[in-house]
Amino acid sequence: MTDVAEVLASLRRAPDVEADNLTAVDASDRLILTEADAALAEVDGDRVAVIGDRYGALTLGAAAAHGLTGMRVHQDPITGEQATARNAARLGLASAYRSHGLDEALVRGARVVLLQLPRSLAELTEIAETVARWADPAVTVYSAGRLKHMSRSMNDVLARSFGEVIATRAAQKSRGLIARGPVRTDPPTYPARTTVPELGLTVVAHGAVFASGALDRGTRVLLRHVDRIAPDARRVVDLGCGTGLLAIAAARARPNAEVIASDRSAAAVASARATADLAGVTLTVRREDALADEPDAGVDVVLCNPPFHEHTAVHTGGAEKLVRAAARVLRPGGEMWTVYNGHLHYRGLLARTVGPTEIVDRTPKFVVTRSVRV
């Protein structure tokens, strides 16, 4: 199959959540491919970098349109990598790309960069600075996003790393930003270091990590309880760890326990590992999809501050997936401690999936629950 429309129509989100209101491709993907079409026709695949491709629309669309191979691709969530690999294998396009971190190897010498704009300005800053630092001086970045998730600040972020930033006309509620003339930032902004005095920690944060270097309010509420949660626990998991603050607190409280910090985000895993190293705390840090590498029924405690978004869509499917994962890995009698926005009403989900669930703390915005695996 080489018809681009057919390729895009065939893409699936799995292993991410599939639902009627969640799509693998949107108009911003199509806009990027349209704007970059002429440039892609003039370069070899190894001069193309793709960043933020959610499920392979940019990578596999470019490959189908121009027969490109060897493109370099960075996707922060491991589920995006896995979905793209599944889609590529099904379409016979596995040779179209190679996965990379957000680093020099991704963009060294690139002439064309395809970028799905992230909502986070911090993430966009790290991406823009990385491209400007290592790509070919003649590089052009073709980016786009949905209008409802874009802001003028995105232009400003790109303008700090590129001499020219041009906005395209809007199309199907999406708009493109095209950037040229890279300007190197020394030193780079990310990873950033932020001191959190109440924890006695310096947090190391990459741009894409949730809450950046701050202590988000939900985590702060759950941290009130970490010292007293199952003091004899020998295996503790911080599920969706972000910068690893819950995992570090648990490791400090239980120096003889193995504490695992798990997240699907490459930025989160790198941030948690660096923060723990700086704090002198030993963690097992893993990038994985919903504890995929953890055996069944061997964990004493799971700590979780679950998301309620799937990319830009408000959807609880991701949180439900994490709760099911926790239920699978907890031993009988093991505990899941969860903090969530009170309006989400996760208590019923936790009770059905994990076991008896009680509310142990409540603030005007957050609820902390304790669920016991039956």
matplotlib code that plots the C-alpha trace (Angstrom):
import matplotlib.pyplot as plt

x = [0.0, 1.5, -1.5, -1.1, -4.9, -5.2, -2.2, -3.5, -7.0, -5.5, -3.6, -4.6, -3.8, -3.2, -1.7, -3.1, -6.8, -9.1, -12.5, -14.9, -13.7, -10.0, -8.3, -4.9, -4.8, -6.1, -6.0, -2.8, -1.0, -2.3, -1.4, 2.2, 2.5, 1.0, 3.3, 6.4, 5.6, 7.9, 10.8, 10.4, 10.6, 14.1, 15.8, 16.8, 15.1, 18.2, 18.0, 14.4, 13.6, 10.1, 9.2, 6.0, 4.4, 1.6, 0.8, 2.9, 0.8, 3.8, 6.4, 4.4, 2.6, 5.9, 7.3, 4.2, 4.3, 8.0, 9.4, 11.6, 13.6, 15.8, 14.0, 14.8, 11.9, 11.4, 8.1, 8.1, 5.4, 6.5, 3.0, 3.5, 6.6, 4.7, 1.7, 3.9, 5.8, 2.6, 1.2, 4.5, 4.7, 1.2, 1.8, 5.2, 7.0, 9.2, 12.3, 10.9, 12.4, 14.5, 13.5, 15.8, 15.8, 15.5, 19.2, 22.0, 21.6, 18.0, 18.6, 22.3, 22.4, 18.6, 17.3, 13.6, 11.9, 8.2, 6.9, 3.5, 3.3, 3.1, 0.7, 3.5, 5.7, 8.5, 8.4, 8.4, 11.4, 13.5, 12.6, 13.3, 16.6, 17.7, 16.9, 18.6, 21.7, 22.3, 20.3, 21.7, 21.9, 19.5, 16.9, 13.2, 10.8, 7.2, 5.0, 1.2, -1.4, -5.1, -6.1, -7.8, -4.6, -2.3, -1.2, 0.9, 3.5, 4.3, 5.5, 7.5, 9.2, 10.1, 11.3, 13.9, 15.5, 14.9, 15.4, 12.2, 8.8, 5.9, 2.3, 0.3, -3.4, -5.7, -7.2, -9.8, -9.3, -5.5, -2.6, 1.0, 4.2, 7.2, 10.6, 14.0, 17.4, 18.4, 19.8, 21.8, 21.0, 23.9, 23.4, 20.2, 17.2, 16.5, 17.0, 16.2, 16.9, 14.4, 14.8, 11.8, 12.6, 9.8, 11.2, 14.9, 15.3, 16.6, 14.3, 15.8, 13.1, 13.1, 10.6, 8.0, 7.6, 4.4, 4.5, 8.1, 10.2, 7.3, 5.6, 2.1, -0.8, -2.1, 1.3, 1.7, -1.5, -0.5, 3.0, 1.4, 0.8, 3.9, 5.7, 2.9, 1.8, 2.6, 5.9, 7.0, 6.5, 9.4, 8.4, 6.8, 5.8, 5.3, 3.1, 3.2, 6.2, 6.8, 9.9, 9.9, 9.0, 6.7, 9.2, 12.0, 9.9, 9.0, 12.6, 13.7, 11.0, 11.8, 15.5, 15.3, 12.6, 12.9, 11.2, 10.3, 9.5, 7.6, 6.3, 5.6, 7.3, 11.0, 11.2, 9.7, 12.1, 15.1, 13.9, 13.2, 16.5, 18.5, 16.5, 17.1, 20.8, 21.2, 19.4, 21.5, 18.5, 18.5, 15.5, 14.7, 13.5, 11.6, 10.0, 7.1, 3.4, 1.3, 3.8, 4.2, 7.5, 6.3, 5.3, 1.8, 1.0, 4.5, 4.1, 3.2, 2.3, 1.4, 1.3, -0.4, -1.4, -3.2, -3.8, -7.2, -6.2, -5.3, -3.0, -5.3, -8.6, -10.2, -10.6, -10.3, -9.2, -5.5, -6.3, -8.4, -5.6, -3.2, -5.7, -6.0, -2.2, -2.0, -4.6, -2.6, 0.7, -0.4, -0.2, -3.3, -3.5, -1.3, -2.4, -3.0, -2.9, -4.3, -4.8, -7.1, -9.3, -12.4, -14.8, -13.5, -15.2, -12.6, -13.6, -16.0, -13.5, -10.9, -13.3, -14.4, -10.9, -8.5, -10.7, -12.3, -11.5, -11.7, -11.1, -8.3, -7.9, -9.8, -9.1, -11.3, -9.8, -8.2, -9.2, -6.7, -7.9, -6.5, -7.6, -6.7, -6.2, -8.5]
y = [0.0, 3.3, 5.6, 8.2, 8.5, 4.7, 4.6, 7.3, 5.8, 2.4, 3.7, 2.5, 3.8, 0.4, -0.2, 3.2, 3.5, 3.1, 5.0, 6.7, 10.2, 9.2, 9.2, 8.1, 10.9, 14.4, 17.5, 18.8, 15.6, 16.1, 19.8, 19.0, 16.4, 18.9, 21.8, 19.6, 17.6, 19.5, 19.5, 15.8, 15.1, 16.6, 14.8, 11.3, 9.7, 9.9, 13.7, 13.7, 13.8, 13.3, 14.5, 14.0, 11.7, 10.2, 6.9, 7.1, 9.4, 11.7, 9.0, 6.5, 9.2, 10.6, 7.1, 6.3, 9.6, 9.6, 6.1, 7.3, 5.0, 5.5, 8.5, 9.3, 9.5, 10.6, 9.8, 10.6, 7.9, 4.3, 3.6, 5.9, 3.9, 0.7, 1.8, 3.2, -0.1, -2.1, 0.1, 0.1, -3.7, -4.1, -1.7, -3.2, 0.1, -1.1, 0.2, 3.7, 4.8, 4.3, 5.4, 7.8, 9.8, 13.6, 14.1, 14.8, 11.5, 12.3, 15.5, 15.7, 17.0, 16.9, 19.1, 18.5, 18.2, 17.2, 18.2, 17.6, 20.6, 19.6, 21.5, 22.1, 25.2, 23.6, 20.5, 22.7, 24.7, 21.5, 20.3, 23.6, 24.0, 20.4, 20.9, 24.3, 23.0, 19.9, 20.0, 21.2, 25.1, 24.9, 22.9, 23.7, 22.7, 21.9, 21.9, 22.1, 21.7, 22.0, 25.7, 25.1, 23.9, 26.5, 29.9, 32.9, 31.7, 28.8, 31.3, 33.0, 29.8, 28.9, 32.4, 32.1, 29.1, 30.1, 33.4, 33.0, 31.6, 31.7, 30.8, 29.0, 29.6, 27.7, 24.5, 22.2, 23.9, 23.4, 25.7, 25.2, 27.0, 26.8, 27.7, 28.2, 29.7, 27.8, 29.9, 27.9, 28.4, 28.1, 26.6, 24.7, 25.4, 21.7, 19.6, 22.2, 22.0, 23.3, 23.2, 21.9, 23.0, 21.1, 17.8, 18.7, 17.9, 19.4, 18.2, 17.5, 17.9, 17.6, 19.7, 17.0, 15.7, 16.4, 19.4, 20.1, 20.8, 21.7, 19.7, 19.4, 19.7, 16.2, 14.7, 17.0, 15.6, 12.0, 12.7, 13.5, 9.7, 8.1, 7.6, 5.6, 3.5, -0.2, 0.4, -3.3, -3.1, -4.7, -3.8, -0.4, 1.0, 4.7, 4.2, 7.1, 8.5, 11.8, 13.2, 10.5, 12.4, 9.8, 7.1, 9.0, 9.7, 6.0, 4.9, 7.3, 6.0, 2.3, 2.0, -1.8, -1.9, -2.0, 1.0, 1.1, 4.3, 3.5, 5.8, 5.5, 8.9, 9.0, 12.5, 11.3, 8.3, 10.5, 13.1, 10.6, 8.8, 12.1, 13.4, 10.2, 10.2, 13.8, 12.9, 9.8, 7.6, 4.2, 3.5, 1.0, 3.3, 1.8, 3.2, 0.8, 0.8, 0.3, -2.0, -4.3, -5.6, -6.3, -9.9, -10.6, -10.4, -9.4, -5.8, -4.6, -1.0, 1.0, 4.8, 6.6, 10.1, 9.1, 11.2, 12.2, 13.1, 11.1, 13.5, 16.5, 14.7, 14.6, 10.8, 8.5, 5.5, 6.0, 6.1, 2.9, 1.2, 2.1, 0.9, -2.5, -2.8, -2.1, -4.7, -7.3, -6.7, -6.3, -9.3, -10.3, -7.8, -5.3, -1.6, 0.9, 4.5, 6.9, 10.7, 12.2, 15.2, 14.8, 15.4, 12.2, 9.8, 7.0, 5.3, 3.0, 2.0, 1.3, -0.8, -2.9, -3.4, -3.5, -4.2, -2.5, 1.3, 3.9, 7.7, 8.6, 12.3, 15.0, 18.6, 21.0, 19.6, 16.2, 12.8, 10.2, 6.6, 3.3, 0.2, -3.3, -6.1, -9.0]
z = [0.0, -1.0, -1.4, 1.4, 2.1, 2.5, 4.7, 7.0, 7.1, 8.2, 11.2, 14.7, 18.2, 19.9, 22.4, 23.4, 24.2, 21.2, 21.3, 19.0, 20.1, 19.9, 16.5, 15.2, 12.6, 12.5, 10.2, 11.7, 10.5, 7.0, 7.1, 8.0, 5.2, 2.7, 3.6, 3.7, 0.5, -1.9, 0.6, 1.3, -2.5, -2.6, 0.3, 1.3, 4.2, 6.4, 6.2, 7.7, 11.4, 12.8, 16.3, 18.2, 15.7, 17.7, 15.9, 12.7, 10.5, 9.7, 9.4, 7.4, 5.4, 4.3, 3.5, 1.4, -0.5, -1.3, -0.7, 2.1, 4.3, 7.3, 8.7, 12.3, 14.7, 18.3, 20.2, 23.9, 24.9, 24.4, 23.3, 20.3, 19.4, 19.7, 17.8, 15.0, 14.8, 14.6, 11.9, 10.0, 10.1, 8.9, 6.0, 5.1, 6.0, 8.9, 7.0, 6.8, 10.1, 13.2, 16.7, 18.6, 21.8, 21.7, 21.1, 18.7, 16.9, 16.1, 14.2, 13.3, 9.7, 9.2, 6.4, 7.0, 10.4, 10.7, 14.1, 15.7, 18.1, 21.8, 24.1, 26.5, 25.8, 27.9, 25.6, 22.5, 23.9, 24.4, 20.9, 19.2, 20.9, 20.1, 16.4, 16.3, 17.9, 15.8, 12.5, 9.2, 9.1, 6.1, 8.0, 7.8, 10.5, 9.4, 12.4, 13.1, 15.7, 16.3, 16.7, 20.0, 21.5, 19.9, 21.3, 20.2, 22.7, 20.4, 17.7, 20.4, 21.5, 18.0, 17.3, 20.1, 18.2, 14.6, 12.7, 10.6, 11.8, 9.4, 10.2, 7.5, 6.8, 8.9, 7.4, 9.1, 12.5, 12.3, 11.6, 10.6, 11.8, 9.5, 11.0, 9.3, 10.2, 13.4, 16.3, 18.9, 22.6, 25.0, 27.5, 26.6, 28.8, 29.4, 31.4, 34.0, 37.7, 40.3, 44.1, 46.1, 49.6, 51.3, 50.0, 50.3, 46.6, 43.4, 40.6, 37.2, 34.5, 30.8, 28.9, 28.2, 31.8, 33.6, 36.0, 34.9, 37.9, 40.2, 42.9, 41.5, 43.9, 43.6, 44.3, 47.3, 48.8, 48.4, 49.8, 53.1, 53.5, 52.0, 55.3, 56.8, 53.8, 54.4, 56.3, 55.8, 52.0, 50.1, 46.6, 45.8, 42.4, 41.5, 38.5, 36.1, 38.0, 36.2, 37.9, 40.4, 43.6, 45.0, 44.3, 45.9, 49.0, 49.2, 48.9, 51.6, 53.9, 53.2, 52.5, 52.4, 49.8, 46.0, 44.6, 40.9, 39.1, 35.9, 33.1, 29.4, 28.8, 27.8, 29.3, 32.6, 32.9, 32.2, 34.7, 37.4, 37.0, 37.1, 40.1, 42.0, 41.2, 42.3, 45.6, 46.1, 46.1, 44.4, 42.2, 39.4, 36.6, 33.7, 30.5, 29.8, 29.0, 32.1, 34.0, 31.0, 32.4, 35.9, 36.8, 38.3, 42.0, 43.3, 44.4, 47.9, 47.1, 44.0, 44.2, 41.4, 40.4, 37.1, 34.1, 32.8, 29.2, 26.2, 24.3, 23.8, 24.5, 28.0, 28.4, 31.4, 29.4, 30.3, 34.0, 33.7, 32.0, 34.9, 37.5, 35.7, 35.6, 39.3, 40.0, 38.0, 39.7, 43.3, 45.6, 47.6, 50.4, 48.5, 48.5, 45.8, 46.9, 44.4, 44.2, 41.6, 40.9, 43.0, 40.1, 38.3, 40.8, 40.4, 43.7, 41.9, 39.3, 42.0, 44.0, 41.0, 39.6, 42.6, 45.7, 48.7, 48.5, 51.2, 51.1, 53.3, 52.5, 50.7, 49.8, 47.9, 44.6, 45.3, 46.8, 48.1, 48.2, 49.6, 47.7, 49.0, 46.5, 47.1]

ax = plt.figure().add_subplot(projection="3d")
ax.plot(x, y, z, "-o")
ax.set_aspect("equal")
plt.show()
